[in-house]
Amino acid sequence: MLFNVIEKNIEARVGLPIETIRMYSPDELRLHFEKKNKRKFSFTTEFPVIGRGNVLRDNIITSEEINKDIDKILARSK
C-alpha cells in the first residue's frame, strides 16, 4: 500500500506514468527533465568518490559506449 503512494508521488513529480519511468534510461529521463524544466539537468553524486573512481565519468554513457570500452580492454589483454 505504501509503495503505491510512493509511486503515485513519483509520477506526479516526474510527470510520466511509472511504467514509462521504468522503461526510460537515465539519459532519456535527463532529456525529459530538460524539456520539462527548460534547463540543463545533470546527475551528481552526494558522497566522496573513493576506490576505483566515478563509474559515470562525469556524465551518463550508453551501453554501446560501455561495450566499446570493454572490447578495447579485452583486445589489449590478448
JOKADA-V100659 format. One record per backbone hydrogen bond with DSSP energy under -1.0 kcal/mol. NH is the residue of the N-H (numbers start at 1). CO is the residue of the C=O. E is the energy in kcal/mol with one decimal. If there is no record, write none. Layout:
{{NH & CO & E} {NH & CO & E}}
This chain:
{{5 & 1 & -1.4} {6 & 2 & -2.2} {7 & 3 & -2.6} {8 & 4 & -2.3} {9 & 5 & -2.2} {10 & 6 & -2.2} {11 & 7 & -2.7} {12 & 8 & -2.3} {13 & 9 & -2.3} {14 & 10 & -3.1} {15 & 11 & -2.8} {21 & 17 & -2.1} {22 & 18 & -2.2} {23 & 19 & -1.4} {24 & 20 & -1.8} {29 & 25 & -2.3} {30 & 26 & -2.3} {31 & 27 & -2.3} {32 & 28 & -2.1} {33 & 29 & -2.6} {34 & 30 & -2.5} {35 & 31 & -2.3} {36 & 32 & -2.7} {37 & 33 & -3.0} {38 & 34 & -1.3} {57 & 54 & -1.2} {59 & 56 & -2.1} {66 & 62 & -1.9} {67 & 63 & -2.5} {68 & 64 & -2.2} {69 & 65 & -2.2} {70 & 66 & -2.4} {71 & 67 & -2.5} {72 & 68 & -2.3} {73 & 69 & -2.3} {74 & 70 & -2.7} {75 & 71 & -2.3} {76 & 72 & -1.8} {77 & 73 & -1.2}}
